[in-house]
Every structure is written in structure tokens, then in C-alpha cells.
Amino acid sequence: MVKAKQKTTLPAAKPDWGQLGPAMRALPNDQWRAFCHELVTGKPGHGRYARAARAAGFGKASPPVNVAKIAWKIAHDDRMIAAITEESRKYLRGGHPEAVAALLAMIRTPAHRDHGRAVLSLLDRVDPVVSKQVVDVTHRIVDPDQEALEELRALRQLGVSREKMVETFGGNGLARLERLEAAEIARRATEAKIIDGHVIEVQNNG
């Protein structure tokens, strides 16, 4: 009598997620990771949460409404949001070769409407122009006495009374400024005479 061969059921292979980032590792289990992967790489548009949940095995015997609720709740979990961000970044970086090929195709097609922009974009990324901005800073050394004299003259032009000036500068301070002002006026007058004067040569005839 020949015995029938017993069928051996092998355990389901564990998905190979490759090198997981910290956010993906922080998810509770592989079912959550499958949901994340499907949400990032699956078909976009209305119902994407529910599609990702079914693909990951959530709510197999549940009605569509319950699956949608489960999917929405998982998708908005802080851990899942972090994992989606992490996987999306990796997925986009993996598309770099396609982006490079598309950019080079535009550059090699002079008739393309974005040919010029593509050329400038490539040059800007490969050999960016370094702009240098020079900022000149001028330091002005202010003489306190001159500054006070300017303030005094401004108050006079505004018609401020002497009493208010005394309140502003103090009695001794106002008197000191007036002496400085008088000395400055005298100095300027002397300089003006020297500039406007004529030198007269006196001849000695013996």
C-alpha cells in the first residue's frame, strides 16, 4: 500500500524591507510598515488610505467603512507620519536617475520649450555661481561737544525758551556750550579774515 505524500506548508516569507530608517523601525510591526510602503508607492487619489490598509492586511473581514476608519487612524498616527516622511524622502532620492535622464533629454533637445531653463538649472547645480557681497561699514566718531552744540542750535531754530534750554543742558552746561559756541564763531571769523586778506609787500627804498 502506497502512502500519500503529505503536503508541507511553508511559512510566509517575511518581507525584505532593506535598511530601515529609525522612523520605520519605530512602527509597531511589519503590517504597519507595509501600510506605509503602500501609501508612499501606491496609487494616489481618493481612497488611498483604504487601499493601503487592505494591501497591508488590515480589516480583511471588515466592511469598507470600517477599513477606511482604521486606515485614517493609522495614517494620522505620529509614528506613521514620521515613517511616511522618511520613506517619501528615500523614494524621491531613488528617482534621481530618472530625473537626471529627463533633464539631459531636455538639454539634448534644443527645440524643447524648457531647453534654456534646463541648461541653466544644470549649470546652477553642477557649477553654481558664487556671488560675493561687500558691505562697507562707516564708523562716525561723534564729538559730544559738537553734538550738544548742534542740539542747542536746533532748539534755537524751534524757538525754545532759555528756561527750557537750562532744563535740558543745566545752567552750567548751557553756559559752557555758549562759551564753546562763541569760541568757535571767533575761530571761524579769524580763518575767514586770513583767507580773504591780501598780502601787501612793502618796498624799502633805503
DARAVEN-V107038 format. One record per pair of residues at least 6 apart in sequence whose C-alpha atoms are under 7 Angstrom apart, sorted by the first residue. I is the first residue (numbers start at 0). J is the second residue. D is the distance in Angstrom with one decimal. If there is no record, write none. Layout:
BEGIN
i->(I & I)
j->(J & J)
d->(D & D)
END
This chain:
BEGIN
i->(22 & 22 & 22 & 22 & 23 & 23 & 26 & 26 & 26 & 30 & 33 & 34 & 34 & 34 & 35 & 35 & 35 & 37 & 38 & 38 & 38 & 39 & 39 & 48 & 48 & 48 & 49 & 49 & 49 & 52 & 52 & 53 & 58 & 73 & 74 & 102 & 105 & 105 & 105 & 106 & 106 & 106 & 108 & 148 & 165)
j->(78 & 81 & 82 & 85 & 32 & 82 & 32 & 78 & 79 & 55 & 55 & 51 & 52 & 55 & 79 & 82 & 83 & 51 & 47 & 48 & 51 & 83 & 87 & 67 & 70 & 71 & 66 & 67 & 70 & 66 & 70 & 59 & 66 & 79 & 80 & 117 & 111 & 114 & 117 & 114 & 117 & 118 & 114 & 176 & 173)
d->(6.9 & 5.8 & 4.7 & 6.7 & 6.5 & 5.1 & 6.7 & 6.3 & 7.0 & 5.5 & 5.2 & 5.2 & 5.8 & 5.0 & 7.0 & 6.9 & 5.9 & 5.2 & 6.8 & 6.8 & 5.4 & 6.7 & 6.1 & 6.8 & 5.3 & 6.3 & 6.0 & 4.9 & 5.6 & 7.0 & 5.5 & 6.8 & 5.5 & 6.8 & 6.7 & 6.3 & 6.2 & 5.5 & 6.5 & 5.5 & 6.0 & 5.9 & 6.8 & 6.5 & 6.2)
END
